[in-house]
Amino acid sequence: MYVEQIMTMLGLSDLQFALAAIGLLILILVAVLNFKYARARRKAREQGQFADDRFGREPSFTQGFTDPESADRSEPSFGDLPSAYSPQEKFVIDPRIDCVITLRFDQGISGAEILEEMSDWNDSQVQSTARWMCEGLNADIDAAEDWEELKVDSAYSELQLAIQLASRRGPIGVLELSDFCSRAQALAETLGAQIDMPSVNTMLESAKELDVMAADSDIQLSINVLFDEPCPWGNFDALMRQRGFKLGRNGRQYEFYSNGVLIFNSAELDPNKPVKQFTLLLEVPLVAQEERAFERMLGEGVEIAQAAHGRLVDDNGINLSEAAVISIRQHLDVLYANLEKSGVPAGSSTASRLFS
């Protein structure tokens, strides 16, 4: 009854009241995380451990907040840092798939100071699997006006922090996103920066929409070649190499490259047994449409089948018909168009991140 009276006084519908309550809970969560983060920093400073721990690890801009493999790794002290911080993987912040938070400074701040303040971001209590990154806008008027990886010997007028909203694991969780936003707010306060940050609710909705689009577009095509008689491994290996395939590192898969880019590969095979059937696989979103990957995979399947007395079949063992091939081509045209319309063209670096 008391809640109904409040809703009546404020003139809110049930939906509006529910949304307001959810928003309030998220704000409280962000505030609690921010408070815990600030208290942990103060406590570490008081115990004299903050500098030791912070300078002993460099921040990772590719593995999220937690990197279990690096927890016990010893890194050089801050004074021994190289001139530029180089992450294990290099990606460019993309607002189409990232939540981007911008920090603006009244005057340039050194990359060394920024990295110093961010060096404990790997210690987040939230087990984050989302990829996050950081880029700076060089304050030097003679420098190129492009966002770059932070360098300890450069000064920056603006900072971009970003966390990936979705991947094949699904959309980012509310705790991961709230923790990221809380840390960005704390960093802005520490560095005296103006902050431009989207609302958590808006980003969560964007993450869900991105995940739905990715799920609809995450297509793997396969072509199966069934041999009339098992093909000895040696003969099969020689045929595949003749066709331009390379045996993968595990010795069980064959890979087909074009200009150094993986186009398609085979399913795993047992090199100790004759090959009765093998399957070629194409991850559609990861290969540019211009590569004509399906046509090339189909052509290789036909050539291998003819050379080794086999036939192309579907997943049920039925001969692959021309009608089925035409249907696949039509679906591919729609899929490529949808990816382009969504701003994530097949084979682009953005698609590589989203579908990883």
C-alpha positions as CSV (number, residue, x, y, z in Angstrom):
1,M,0.0,0.0,0.0
2,Y,2.8,2.4,0.9
3,V,4.5,1.8,-2.5
4,E,1.2,2.4,-4.4
5,Q,0.8,5.7,-2.5
6,I,4.4,6.8,-3.6
7,M,3.6,5.8,-7.2
8,T,0.4,7.8,-7.1
9,M,2.1,10.9,-5.6
10,L,4.9,10.8,-8.3
11,G,2.5,10.0,-11.1
12,L,4.5,6.9,-12.2
13,S,3.2,3.8,-14.0
14,D,4.2,0.3,-12.9
15,L,6.8,0.1,-15.7
16,Q,8.2,3.6,-15.0
17,F,8.5,2.7,-11.3
18,A,10.2,-0.6,-12.0
19,L,12.7,1.1,-14.3
20,A,13.5,3.8,-11.8
21,A,14.0,1.1,-9.1
22,I,16.4,-0.8,-11.4
23,G,18.4,2.4,-12.2
24,L,18.6,3.2,-8.5
25,L,20.0,-0.3,-7.6
26,I,22.6,0.0,-10.4
27,L,23.7,3.4,-9.1
28,I,24.0,2.0,-5.5
29,L,26.1,-0.9,-6.9
30,V,28.4,1.5,-8.7
31,A,28.8,3.6,-5.6
32,V,29.5,0.6,-3.4
33,L,32.2,-0.7,-5.8
34,N,33.7,2.8,-6.1
35,F,33.8,3.0,-2.3
36,K,35.4,-0.4,-1.9
37,Y,38.0,0.5,-4.6
38,A,38.9,3.8,-3.0
39,R,39.1,2.2,0.5
40,A,41.4,-0.6,-0.8
41,R,43.7,2.0,-2.4
42,R,43.9,3.9,0.9
43,K,44.6,0.8,2.9
44,A,47.3,-0.3,0.5
45,R,49.0,3.1,0.7
46,E,48.9,3.1,4.5
47,Q,50.6,-0.3,4.6
48,G,53.2,0.8,2.2
49,Q,52.4,-2.0,-0.2
50,F,50.5,-0.1,-2.9
51,A,53.6,1.2,-4.7
52,D,55.4,-2.2,-4.5
53,D,52.4,-4.1,-5.9
54,R,51.6,-1.4,-8.5
55,F,55.1,-1.0,-9.9
56,G,55.6,-4.8,-10.0
57,R,52.9,-5.3,-12.6
58,E,52.0,-3.6,-15.8
59,P,48.4,-3.2,-16.8
60,S,47.0,-5.5,-19.4
61,F,44.7,-4.0,-22.0
62,T,43.7,-7.2,-23.6
63,Q,42.8,-9.8,-21.0
64,G,40.2,-7.9,-18.9
65,F,40.7,-7.0,-15.3
66,T,41.9,-10.5,-14.1
67,D,44.9,-12.3,-15.6
68,P,45.4,-15.5,-13.6
69,E,48.5,-16.5,-15.6
70,S,50.3,-13.3,-14.7
71,A,49.4,-13.2,-11.0
72,D,52.7,-14.6,-9.9
73,R,54.8,-13.2,-12.7
74,S,57.5,-10.7,-11.8
75,E,57.8,-7.6,-14.1
76,P,60.5,-4.9,-14.1
77,S,60.1,-2.0,-11.8
78,F,58.5,1.3,-13.0
79,G,61.9,2.8,-13.6
80,D,62.8,-0.1,-16.0
81,L,59.7,0.1,-18.1
82,P,60.3,0.3,-21.9
83,S,59.5,3.5,-23.7
84,A,56.1,2.1,-25.0
85,Y,53.7,-0.3,-23.4
86,S,53.0,-3.1,-25.8
87,P,50.0,-5.4,-25.1
88,Q,49.9,-9.0,-26.2
89,E,47.2,-8.2,-28.8
90,K,46.7,-4.9,-30.6
91,F,43.2,-3.8,-31.2
92,V,41.6,-0.4,-31.9
93,I,38.8,0.9,-29.8
94,D,35.6,0.6,-31.8
95,P,32.3,2.3,-30.5
96,R,30.3,-0.2,-32.5
97,I,31.2,-3.0,-30.1
98,D,32.8,-1.2,-27.2
99,C,31.6,0.8,-24.3
100,V,33.8,3.9,-24.6
101,I,34.5,6.3,-21.7
102,T,36.4,9.5,-22.4
103,L,38.5,11.5,-19.9
104,R,39.6,15.0,-20.8
105,F,42.4,16.9,-19.0
106,D,42.9,20.6,-18.6
107,Q,46.5,20.1,-19.3
108,G,48.6,17.2,-20.6
109,I,49.2,14.3,-18.2
110,S,52.1,11.9,-18.7
111,G,51.5,8.4,-19.8
112,A,53.7,7.3,-16.9
113,E,51.3,8.8,-14.4
114,I,48.3,7.3,-16.1
115,L,49.8,3.9,-16.2
116,E,50.8,4.2,-12.6
117,E,47.2,4.9,-11.6
118,M,45.9,2.0,-13.7
119,S,48.4,-0.6,-12.8
120,D,46.2,-2.4,-10.3
121,W,43.2,-2.7,-12.6
122,N,44.1,-6.4,-13.0
123,D,43.2,-6.9,-9.4
124,S,39.5,-6.6,-9.9
125,Q,37.4,-8.9,-7.7
126,V,35.0,-9.4,-10.7
127,Q,36.2,-12.3,-12.8
128,S,36.0,-10.4,-16.0
129,T,36.4,-12.1,-19.4
130,A,35.6,-9.0,-21.4
131,R,38.4,-7.4,-23.4
132,W,39.2,-3.8,-22.4
133,M,41.6,-1.3,-23.8
134,C,43.0,2.2,-23.3
135,E,44.1,4.8,-25.8
136,G,45.4,8.4,-25.4
137,L,45.4,11.5,-27.6
138,N,48.9,12.9,-27.6
139,A,49.1,16.5,-26.2
140,D,52.1,17.3,-28.4
141,I,50.9,19.7,-31.1
142,D,53.4,18.2,-33.5
143,A,52.2,14.7,-32.9
144,A,49.7,13.0,-35.3
145,E,46.2,13.6,-34.1
146,D,45.4,9.9,-33.7
147,W,44.6,7.8,-30.7
148,E,47.6,5.7,-29.7
149,E,48.7,3.2,-27.1
150,L,49.9,4.9,-23.9
151,K,53.7,5.6,-23.8
152,V,55.4,6.5,-20.5
153,D,57.4,9.3,-22.1
154,S,54.4,11.1,-23.8
155,A,51.8,13.4,-22.4
156,Y,48.0,13.1,-23.2
157,S,45.2,15.6,-23.4
158,E,42.5,13.0,-23.6
159,L,42.0,9.3,-22.7
160,Q,39.7,6.7,-24.0
161,L,38.8,3.6,-21.9
162,A,36.8,0.9,-23.6
163,I,35.4,-2.5,-22.7
164,Q,34.0,-5.0,-25.3
165,L,30.3,-5.4,-24.9
166,A,29.9,-8.9,-26.4
167,S,31.7,-11.8,-27.8
168,R,31.0,-15.5,-28.5
169,R,30.7,-15.9,-24.7
170,G,27.7,-13.6,-24.7
171,P,26.9,-10.0,-23.6
172,I,28.9,-8.4,-20.9
173,G,27.5,-8.8,-17.4
174,V,26.2,-6.0,-15.2
175,L,28.9,-6.5,-12.6
176,E,31.7,-6.4,-15.1
177,L,30.4,-3.2,-16.7
178,S,29.6,-1.6,-13.4
179,D,33.1,-2.4,-12.1
180,F,34.7,-0.9,-15.3
181,C,32.6,2.3,-15.0
182,S,33.4,2.6,-11.3
183,R,37.2,2.3,-12.0
184,A,36.9,4.9,-14.8
185,Q,35.2,7.3,-12.4
186,A,37.8,6.8,-9.8
187,L,40.6,7.3,-12.3
188,A,38.9,10.6,-13.5
189,E,38.7,11.8,-9.9
190,T,42.3,10.9,-9.2
191,L,43.6,12.6,-12.4
192,G,41.3,15.6,-12.1
193,A,39.7,14.8,-15.5
194,Q,36.3,15.6,-17.0
195,I,34.5,12.3,-17.8
196,D,32.1,11.5,-20.6
197,M,30.4,8.2,-19.7
198,P,27.3,6.5,-21.1
199,S,24.8,5.1,-18.6
200,V,25.2,1.5,-17.5
201,N,21.6,0.7,-18.6
202,T,22.2,2.1,-22.1
203,M,25.4,0.0,-22.5
204,L,23.7,-3.2,-21.2
205,E,20.9,-2.7,-23.8
206,S,23.5,-2.2,-26.5
207,A,25.4,-5.3,-25.4
208,K,22.2,-7.4,-25.6
209,E,21.4,-6.1,-29.1
210,L,25.0,-6.7,-30.3
211,D,24.8,-10.3,-28.9
212,V,21.6,-11.0,-30.7
213,M,23.0,-9.7,-34.0
214,A,26.2,-11.7,-33.5
215,A,24.3,-14.9,-32.7
216,D,22.2,-14.6,-35.8
217,S,25.4,-14.0,-37.9
218,D,27.7,-16.6,-36.3
219,I,27.5,-19.2,-39.1
220,Q,29.9,-22.0,-39.8
221,L,29.5,-23.7,-43.2
222,S,30.8,-27.2,-43.9
223,I,31.4,-29.3,-47.0
224,N,31.9,-33.1,-46.5
225,V,33.8,-35.4,-48.9
226,L,33.0,-39.1,-48.5
227,F,35.4,-41.4,-50.2
228,D,34.3,-44.7,-52.0
229,E,37.2,-46.4,-50.3
230,P,39.3,-45.2,-47.3
231,C,42.2,-43.1,-48.6
232,P,45.6,-44.0,-47.0
233,W,47.0,-41.1,-44.9
234,G,50.1,-40.7,-47.0
235,N,48.2,-40.4,-50.2
236,F,45.7,-38.0,-48.6
237,D,48.4,-35.8,-47.2
238,A,50.2,-35.6,-50.5
239,L,46.9,-34.7,-52.2
240,M,46.1,-32.0,-49.7
241,R,49.6,-30.4,-50.0
242,Q,49.3,-30.5,-53.7
243,R,46.1,-28.5,-53.5
244,G,47.8,-25.9,-51.4
245,F,46.7,-26.9,-47.9
246,K,49.0,-26.7,-44.9
247,L,49.0,-29.2,-42.0
248,G,48.2,-27.4,-38.8
249,R,50.4,-27.3,-35.7
250,N,48.4,-30.1,-34.1
251,G,49.1,-32.4,-37.1
252,R,45.4,-33.2,-37.3
253,Q,43.9,-30.3,-39.3
254,Y,44.6,-28.9,-42.8
255,E,44.4,-25.1,-43.4
256,F,43.9,-23.2,-46.6
257,Y,45.4,-19.7,-46.7
258,S,45.1,-16.8,-49.2
259,N,47.7,-13.9,-48.9
260,G,48.6,-15.1,-45.5
261,V,45.0,-15.1,-44.2
262,L,43.2,-18.3,-43.1
263,I,40.2,-18.8,-45.4
264,F,39.0,-22.3,-44.2
265,N,40.3,-25.4,-42.6
266,S,39.4,-29.1,-42.2
267,A,37.9,-30.8,-39.2
268,E,40.4,-32.9,-37.1
269,L,41.6,-36.2,-38.6
270,D,43.5,-39.1,-37.2
271,P,46.8,-39.4,-39.0
272,N,47.2,-43.0,-37.9
273,K,44.1,-44.1,-39.8
274,P,43.0,-44.1,-43.5
275,V,40.6,-41.2,-44.3
276,K,37.1,-42.3,-45.0
277,Q,35.5,-38.8,-44.9
278,F,36.8,-35.3,-44.2
279,T,35.0,-32.0,-43.7
280,L,36.0,-28.5,-44.7
281,L,34.8,-25.7,-42.4
282,L,34.3,-22.0,-43.0
283,E,33.7,-19.4,-40.3
284,V,31.7,-17.0,-42.4
285,P,32.0,-13.8,-40.3
286,L,35.8,-14.1,-40.1
287,V,36.5,-14.1,-43.8
288,A,35.9,-11.1,-46.1
289,Q,33.2,-11.5,-48.7
290,E,35.7,-10.5,-51.4
291,E,37.6,-13.8,-50.8
292,R,34.7,-15.8,-52.2
293,A,35.5,-18.3,-49.4
294,F,32.5,-20.6,-50.0
295,E,33.1,-20.9,-53.7
296,R,36.7,-21.7,-53.2
297,M,35.9,-24.2,-50.5
298,L,33.3,-25.8,-52.7
299,G,35.8,-25.9,-55.6
300,E,38.5,-27.6,-53.4
301,G,36.0,-30.2,-52.2
302,V,35.0,-31.0,-55.8
303,E,38.6,-31.3,-56.9
304,I,39.6,-33.5,-54.0
305,A,36.5,-35.7,-54.4
306,Q,37.4,-36.3,-58.1
307,A,41.1,-37.0,-57.4
308,A,40.4,-39.5,-54.6
309,H,37.2,-41.1,-55.9
310,G,34.8,-39.5,-53.5
311,R,31.6,-37.4,-53.5
312,L,30.2,-34.3,-51.8
313,V,27.6,-35.0,-49.2
314,D,25.6,-33.1,-46.6
315,D,25.7,-33.7,-42.8
316,N,23.2,-36.6,-43.3
317,G,25.4,-38.3,-45.9
318,I,23.1,-37.4,-48.8
319,N,24.7,-36.2,-52.0
320,L,25.0,-32.4,-52.1
321,S,22.6,-31.1,-54.7
322,E,22.8,-28.0,-56.9
323,A,19.6,-26.7,-55.2
324,A,21.3,-26.9,-51.8
325,V,24.4,-25.0,-53.1
326,I,22.1,-22.3,-54.6
327,S,20.3,-22.0,-51.3
328,I,23.6,-21.6,-49.4
329,R,24.7,-18.8,-51.8
330,Q,21.4,-16.9,-51.3
331,H,21.7,-17.2,-47.5
332,L,25.3,-16.0,-47.7
333,D,24.3,-12.9,-49.6
334,V,21.8,-12.0,-46.9
335,L,24.3,-12.7,-44.1
336,Y,27.0,-10.6,-45.7
337,A,24.6,-7.7,-46.2
338,N,23.4,-7.9,-42.6
339,L,26.9,-7.8,-41.3
340,E,27.7,-4.8,-43.5
341,K,24.5,-3.0,-42.4
342,S,25.4,-3.6,-38.7
343,G,28.8,-2.0,-39.2
344,V,30.7,-5.3,-38.7
345,P,31.8,-6.4,-42.2
346,A,32.9,-10.0,-42.5
347,G,36.6,-10.3,-42.2
348,S,37.1,-7.0,-40.5
349,S,39.1,-6.5,-37.3
350,T,35.8,-5.6,-35.6
351,A,34.3,-8.9,-36.7
352,S,37.4,-10.8,-35.5
353,R,37.0,-9.3,-32.1
354,L,33.2,-9.9,-31.9
355,F,33.3,-13.5,-33.1
356,S,36.2,-14.6,-30.9
